[in-house]
Amino acid sequence: MTDLDRAAARRDIADALVKALDRRHEVLDVIVDAADRNSAVAAIADLLGTSHAGSEAVIGLSFDRLTRDSRALIAAELEDLNSQLTFTLNERPAASAETVVLRAFSGEQDRDIFAARIDELHTAGDGSGVPAGSLDDEISSALGRLDAEEAAWFVALEGEEKVGLVLGELVDHEVEVRIWIRPDLRKRGYGTAALRKSRSEMAIYFPAVPVVVRAPSV
């Protein structure tokens, strides 16, 4: 997550807290009526029109945050974040990584999105920077590295839609990770989300191996 995305996430949470404190009686009612914590979080999100993260912050409020001084501090933080940022979290909804998932790359199923990457970058998928070969040769080479446990490739999904690729290659005892997001879906936080999700996946495939990001997430 970029510094701006982190600031936007903090602003979203601060905004949720301010709304919750202003409507504290309604918030308390939906919490009391909820069957369990997850239901309460969902109900708060619906009531306040906030994100899941904001709702989680609300339900985690301690009583000492209800005082006038604490409410003033939260409001001041929100005002400060509003002055720093020119976009809202809703304009980069994927950055929180709540809705983006990674699926292992399939040579047959994912030819389309890998072809789109080659069409834009014209470079091989192994991260060497050399010109790309034919699509069949590139995929065959990738599958060979995957089978040899020298690479881990993933498709980033928003629901059923393919939004990009996460390509991890084992090079000199490091995992070089490159994130590619479809041009029509950039500037929405998908690259940030894919990078966040990739850390746990790479740790599974390459335990105790350092991960290095070799290309910016977009």
Protein Blocks (a to p, Z undefined) as FASTA:
>chain_A
ZZklmmmmmmmmmmmmmmmmmmmmmmmmmmmmpmblmlmmmmmmmmnopafklmmmmmmp
cfklmpmklmmmmmmmmmmmmmmpcbdfklmmmlnommgccddddfklmmmmmmmmmmmn
opafkonopacddfklmmmmmmmmmmnopaccddddehjbcfbdcddddeehiacddddd
dfklgonopmmmmmmmmmmmmmmmmghiacddfbdcZZ
